[in-house]
Amino acid sequence: MKYLLALIAVVFLFSCTTQNKSNYSKIHYEAGACFGFCPMFKITINPDRTAVIDAERFTFTDGKSKDDFSGTKEGVFKATIKEADYNKLVSMLDSLNLKSIKNYYGDKNVTDLPTSHLKITFADGTSKHIEDYGKHGTEDLQAVYEFIEGLRKSQTWTKVD
């Protein structure tokens, strides 16, 4: 009986200390301007799921007229990304094979598209920067951009500045 209790205690201790170790020490995404009402913001997501979003324009509000461009910056907000959403994002990034995809996508002959920047810092200290003019790099990259951009509406953000 005491061996059974000892085994249960050991299993319990190991289960308490096991964590999902992320391959990423920082996920940073920037959504740039276009000749319209594209959301403009920068978001940084840490492996502990804390996130900061620096909201410039149309991040949490929709633009309706050209006067909306002269308004004040929306501000800086923080949140803790829901665990399921963070895990989905990590899974999407893992499936991209980030270290082997191109650093630049886009066609500069079109002049009114937004540019996105996806900057990943890996747990080993290396990093990857993908610049995508038009946000159409690959189908999987588009899905990542859409998912990250959706976080601004699907999480509970608190204004800090």
Number of C-alpha atoms within 10 A of each C-alpha: 6 7 8 9 10 11 12 11 12 12 11 11 11 10 10 9 8 8 8 9 10 14 15 20 18 21 22 19 23 22 24 19 19 15 9 14 18 17 23 22 25 21 22 18 23 18 18 15 16 14 19 21 25 21 20 21 24 19 23 15 12 12 16 11 9 10 8 14 15 8 10 9 15 18 15 18 18 20 18 17 22 15 11 9 16 20 15 14 17 17 11 16 18 12 10 14 9 16 13 8 13 14 15 13 17 15 12 10 6 9 11 13 19 18 19 23 20 20 17 24 17 16 14 9 10 11 16 17 17 19 20 24 21 20 21 17 18 14 10 14 20 15 15 19 19 12 16 22 19 11 18 19 12 13 14 13 19 13 13 11 9
